[in-house]
Amino acid sequence: MAGDLDRAIELYQRSIEVYPTPEAHTFLGWSISLQGRLEEAIHQCLLAIEIDPEFGNPYNDIGVYLMQRDELDEAIPWLERAKGTKHYEARQFPFMNLGRVYLQQGRWWAALHEFEGAVRVAPHNVRASRMLHHLRGRLN
């Protein structure tokens, strides 16, 4: 969070050596992705999924990495899977990311459905509410 990615990566790797968790692999992948190393980041997420297939973050993160590579169709199943996992605190993220994919594809009503889902699962999330409000305004 302080911007020292190399140190964060080193500490996540040491943590994984001691006790691999899906969280550590996912956050290692996130740190690696910030260096532009998306293939390695995806690999870390796949390792996280092997440990806990019901942990939602790595599915969402893979979807985001694919979005960053402009592989929108490939991102959709990963984001859909993230929505259905049992362990995911920020459940609005895959909805919001799917909404962003559908906006880029010009699929306005599908995007609207996803933003509504984001607000439904996180009614107090200001960003989700703003995205929904903005799209509704564009569709009116």
N, C-alpha and C positions, 0 to 999 in steps of 0.2 A: 504494500500500500504506500510505502514511502518512496518507491521508485527504484529500489536496489534489487532489480530482477535477478541478477546473478546470485546474490546472497539468498534470496528467497528460493530460487531453484535448488541451490546447494542444500538448504535446510529441509526442503520437501524431500529431496532425494535421500538425505540421511534419515529422515523420519520414516520413509518407506522401507529402508533397509532394516530398521528396528521393528516396525510393525506396519505393514501395508494396509491402508484403509482406502475406501472409495473416495473419501474427501481429499486425502493427500494426493492421490493420483489426479483427481479432477483439478485441484488447485495448482498442482505442478503443471498440468496441461495448460491451464489459464495463464500462468506465468510465462511459459514457453511461447504461447500464442502471441503474447505482447511483444515478443522478439521477432514475430513474423514466421515462426517455425510451425506452421499449421499441421503438417503431417505428423510431427512428433506430438503435438497437442492432441490430435485425434487419437493417436496410439495410447496416450495416457488415459484418455477417456474410455477407450475400449478396455483397458486394464481395470479401471474403476467399475465398469459394468460387469466384468467377470466376477469381481468380489461381491457386488450387490446390484443385481439387475433391477431392483426396485428403487434405486437412488436416482432421482430425476435430473440432477445437475449435469451429469456427463452427456446425457442424450440431448439436452438443450444446447450444451456447449458445442457438441459436434454439429448440430444444426447451424449454429452461429458461425462456426469456422467454415462450413460449406457456403453459407451466405456470403462470407467475406471473399470466397473464391468465385462468387457469382454462379454457384451451382445450386440454384434455387429449388429446382425440382427434387434434387437429391436431399436437400435439407428438410423437406416437408415430412417424410416418415420419421425422422429423428425427433423433430419437434412434436409431432403427434404422439410418439411414444412417451416423451417427457411429460405430456399432459396426463397420462394415465398411470404414472408411477405412484407408489405408496409413500415414498419418503422424499418430500420436496417442500421446503418452507416457502419459497418464493414462487408459488405455483402460477403466478400471472405471467412469468417470463416467456414460457413457450407459447402462450396465447398471443402475447404481444409480438414475439418474433415471427410467428405464423402470419399475423396481421401485416407485418412489414413485408414479408415475402409476397403475400397476395396483392398488396399495394403495388409492389414493383412489377407484378405480372398483370396489373390492370384488372384484377378480380375484386372489384370494390365490395360486393355483397359478402364474399367469403371473408374479406378483411374485416368488415363490420361485425360479422359473426364472431370472429376471434377476439376483437377488442371488447365486445360485449361479454365474452367469456372471461377475459382478463378482469374486467370490473366485477363480474359475478363472484370470482374466487378471491378477489382482493378489493373489496368495495372502498377501502380507504386509501388506495394507492393513487396518488395524485397524477402520476405520469400516465397510468392506464386510463384514468378518467379523461385526461386532456386529449389523449390519442383518440378515444372514442368520440368525444365532443367535436374534435376537429374533423374527423371523417364524416360524422353526421351532418355537419355544416356544409361540407363539400358535396354531399349527396342530395341535399335539399335544393 
